[in-house]
Amino acid sequence: MKRSVMMLSVGLAAFGLSGGVLPTMAAVPDPATISAAKTPADHEAIAKAYEEEAASLEKLAARHKDLGETYGQAGGKPWQPAASKHCNSVATELAAAAKNERALAAEHHKMAKGVEK
């Protein structure tokens, strides 16, 4: 029981520290949309969706980085270093995912230019 209360408290604290707002995730194109892309406009729309997803992921990464710093402050509870490590790890993974989304967007920008020729 104590462990579940602690985990709930950590979750609520993280939500509170985040400003209480959960970001909306952008809609990543589905496989059918990607397969059907033929025109420059199709590829630009896909690129835009990937860029929006990257921006959402970057916001989440920044939030987790901030949480990691908050949990890592001296004088905290005994469980805070583990929470800090977790948040920093999540921030790193989210930043990498955002970078990958931006790379996909760049490829679709290139495809849009290639279709125009």
C-alpha positions in Angstrom: 0.0 0.0 0.0 2.8 2.4 0.9 4.5 1.9 -2.4 1.3 2.6 -4.4 0.7 5.7 -2.4 4.2 6.9 -3.0 4.0 6.2 -6.8 0.7 8.1 -6.9 2.2 11.0 -5.0 5.2 11.0 -7.5 2.8 11.0 -10.4 0.7 13.8 -9.0 3.8 15.8 -8.1 5.1 15.4 -11.6 1.8 16.5 -13.0 1.7 19.5 -10.7 5.3 20.5 -11.6 4.4 20.3 -15.2 1.8 23.0 -14.8 -1.0 20.5 -14.8 -1.2 20.6 -18.6 -0.7 17.5 -20.7 0.4 18.4 -24.2 -1.6 17.1 -27.1 0.3 14.9 -29.4 0.3 15.7 -33.1 -1.3 13.1 -35.4 1.4 11.1 -37.1 0.4 10.0 -40.6 -0.9 6.5 -40.9 0.7 4.0 -43.3 -2.1 4.4 -45.8 -1.5 8.1 -46.0 2.2 7.7 -46.5 1.7 5.0 -49.2 -0.8 7.1 -51.1 1.4 10.2 -51.1 2.0 11.2 -54.8 2.1 15.0 -55.0 4.3 17.6 -53.5 1.3 18.7 -51.3 0.9 15.2 -50.0 4.6 15.0 -49.0 4.5 18.5 -47.5 1.5 17.6 -45.4 3.3 14.5 -44.1 6.4 16.6 -43.4 4.3 19.1 -41.5 2.7 16.3 -39.4 6.2 15.0 -38.5 7.4 18.5 -37.6 4.4 18.9 -35.3 5.0 15.6 -33.7 8.7 16.6 -33.2 7.6 19.8 -31.5 5.3 17.9 -29.1 8.1 15.5 -28.3 10.6 18.3 -27.7 8.1 20.0 -25.3 7.8 16.7 -23.4 11.5 16.2 -23.3 12.0 19.7 -21.9 9.4 19.0 -19.2 11.0 15.8 -18.2 14.5 17.4 -18.1 13.0 20.1 -15.8 11.5 17.4 -13.6 14.8 15.5 -13.5 16.5 18.7 -12.3 13.8 19.3 -9.7 14.0 15.8 -8.4 17.8 16.0 -8.4 18.0 18.9 -6.0 19.8 18.3 -2.8 17.9 17.7 0.4 15.0 15.8 -1.1 13.4 12.5 -0.3 15.4 9.2 -0.5 13.5 8.2 -3.7 14.2 11.4 -5.6 17.5 10.4 -7.1 15.8 7.5 -8.8 13.0 9.7 -10.0 15.6 12.2 -11.3 17.4 9.5 -13.2 14.1 8.2 -14.7 13.1 11.7 -15.9 16.5 12.4 -17.4 16.4 9.1 -19.2 12.9 9.8 -20.6 14.0 13.3 -21.6 16.9 11.8 -23.6 14.7 9.3 -25.3 12.0 11.9 -26.2 14.7 14.2 -27.6 16.0 11.4 -29.8 12.5 10.6 -31.0 12.0 14.2 -31.9 15.2 14.2 -33.9 14.0 11.2 -35.8 10.7 12.8 -36.5 12.5 15.9 -37.9 14.6 13.6 -40.1 11.5 12.0 -41.5 10.0 15.5 -42.1 13.2 16.4 -44.0 12.9 13.3 -46.2 9.3 14.2 -47.1 10.4 17.7 -48.0 13.0 16.2 -50.3 10.3 13.9 -51.8 8.1 16.9 -52.4 10.8 18.6 -54.4 11.6 15.3 -56.2 7.9 14.9 -57.3 7.9 18.5 -58.7 10.6 17.6 -61.3 
